Amino acid sequence: MPRWTLALSLASATFLSAFGPAAANELRFASQGDLVSLDPYAVEEVFTSGFLGNVYEGLVRRAPDLTIEPALAERWENVSPTQWRFHLRKGVTFHDGSPFTADDVIFSAERVRSGASDFKNRLPAGIEVVKVDDFTVDFVTKEPNPILNFTWANWYIMSKSWAEANKVAPPTKGGDTENFATLHENGTGPYKVDKREPGIRTTLEAFPQWWGNADKKGNVDKVTYTPVPNPATRVAGLLSAQLDVVFPIPVQDIKRLEAAPNVGVIAGPEVRTMYLSMNQWKDMLPGSGLEGVNPLKDRRVREAIYRAIDINAIRDRIMRGQATPSALMVAPGVNGFTDTIKRYEYDPAKAKALLAEAGYPDGFSMTYQCSNDMYVNDEATCLAISSMLAKVGVTAKPNIQPRAKYLESVTAPSMDFGLAILGTTPASLDSHIALNSLHMCPRTAADRPLWNKDDLSKIVAGKSNFGGYCNPEIDKLADAILKETDTAKRNELITQAWTITTNDVAYIPLHQTWAAWGIAKSAKVERRADNVFDWRHVTLGK
Amino acid sequence: MFTTPLRKLRIRIAAHPLLYRFLASPITMLATFLGAAMILAAFLAPFLAPQDPFDPAALDLLNSLLPPSWQEGGDAGYLLGTDDQGRDLFSAILYGTRTSLIVGGVSVSIAVLIGLFLGLIAGYFGGLLDAVIMRIVDIQMTFPSIMVALLIDGVSRGILPAEQHDRLAIFVIIFALSLSIWPQVARTVRASTMVQRQRDYVLAAQVIGIPSPLILVRHILPNVLGPILVIATINLGVAILGEATLSFLGVGIPASEPSLGTLIRIGNGFLFSGERWLIIFPGMTLALMVLSVNLVGDWLRQELDPKLR
């Protein structure tokens, strides 16, 4: 039985007993799914890595306004365009009491590139990590890389001695097989895990020896996280003061919460872009029953699907205005975003004509994978798109599944979808990573068309490109963008790349949904646009 | 003397005790009428419903979340309003009731068939066969039916590919529900059979050499049908509720082909936001349906059980 059904029935049946009374300055919060693993390299997913950012720390971190600030590295400088020198903070201890030194950085740099780590792209190929002394580390790249540390805010540093003493194995994809780090942590962060009950609750307490305690702004001593998959149950928990912070809030409940006396809502666009991935990779389109042809390989068919979707109706009806339709695969605020590129207009007649031109006057059918607990109103959006596609003759019957099952169907090696609804947040807040992981040809070698699970460790580009979009021109541009140090020229290259992918209809960008967090009036929270919840900035009142 | 057709009818009714008592109980009559009307409406759904809720091309997002037609902002074309996909709620309830009734009816029928067969042979032959069957029944009865259903659903999700599971979801539910109902039937049938087995007419049939299968079907079966009718009716309500519960938990009928439970699950997401018609109407339909089935079942039990009369 899937774990979530149990969690769901438990959550609704034993709701009152699920949340105990609050201790002194205890932050009680709930979201829809549980964190996948405590291993910080197991899976790159906003909620999991954002949660772990309170337990582990990187060399750098992001402030509430998303600017980069020093964390485990006090400062850094470029000795030469290809050599970065990081000066580590002294007097930092891990939760087990051992001191933090350069050896831990070297170890973390090795482990993050080992096994099936989901964070391999944090350190570009060919980079050398050199220990200068106990508190200085050099990163030597092959090519100049102006955004080297942009993605390091969630590349967390693990303890070498702890990992070796407990025989922590290299990470596996999605935490498939467990190792010691799956259920245990040893970070340097402001909170340490007190008790972890997967799928039920996780409790944490403030780490008294944290180096930043002197100027910590918040006052949270204890944190209890409860996954509550049912949105109505989450909202009820907030209204009855059993929870302090709850996200996401269903868009239809915002009005009601705003009217309630003891809670408030913070809403704003996220940097996550929702999109549809189209399988242009497999020679046979899953669920189509067509032998040896994949209609989605045809650009005209992809444009037809794009034009069949009425994004404004989705914004107004499903999202109740709480979404910003997007023409690009990155959001405003991400470096390289441009408003010169426009969406293909909604035009069902043109969509039908394009399908006929491509040889599918009566449409076709395909597998359509959707989740129901990952994104704001994902299930409703999914069903709405299905009915819009039906109007131009494309049968995409949604297969709606909870997170774990859904990801298993969509990601490698199964990639069992014709159409799949997904979201992407570029960790570096720069266009390059979106180009790298979603648009570069996902190959392990030039002659290998498809990668499978065993190849995962060799994949460097296109790691999330499950639709298999591939255009050699984009590969060249992405490499050029990585090396270009002149900002104006670099942005021009990025615009060029986005123009090509839009012309190719590589993906169908949908919108940036607005994230709404429900917050008890007694708590003060700073919501980050990347939806990471940083407990350091939470102040609880009486 | 002076006999009108009406009096004739009265006399005939009076001669038939069950029908007489039925007409003497207005609540049962009302329940039967309500239940029959709902069943009729559900099975005539393709003719009565203004919209085919299973056809995604018929839905228009611009008509989503319309209130019931008598409320401000309602549309006369959508009697009970629409859901978040622009689906006509009245049509969805008609089709959803049909799905619920089919699932409930078929699973109870299967359970009755299994239960009758195993109960008859267990009660008639006794011995080892009886012991084995009854231990299986005992084991089965220790599991709450909802757990059995969740277990079967989980296993089927594990072994079937996703799309196939969606297509087979309705059969999985029927299988799960009948599996959780048959032990009750088997137990009752066994008990009744054991009583009948000792009766003179059965002994006589045995003496003149009628083969056992024939005795079971011709002589014992008609005499154990009464309690079965009661159990089947009451379990119909249980099965309909079971399907609704499973669909509410999201493990039943997929959202694109709503049953009553699925509709209630969708409506549940709008509890706080004011679109209350999304949960009230499907919920009321389910409650009324189960209530009328249970009232009829209860009445049948009272009438057919000599101890209660």
Interface residues (C-beta under 8 A of the other chain):
Chain A: M1 P2 T5 L8 S9 N230 P231 A232 V235 A236 P250 Q252 D253 K255 R256 L257 G287 D310 A313 I314 R317 I318 T367 Q369 N372 E379 A380 L383 A384 S386 S387 M388 L389 A390 K391 K397 P398 N399 I400 Q401 K405 S409 D416
Chain B: D55 P56 A57 A58 L59 D60 L61 L62 S64 L65 D84 Q85 G86 L150 L151 D153 G154 R157 P161 A162 E163 D166 L249 G250 V251 P254 A255 S256 N268 G269 F270 L271 F272 S273 G274 E275
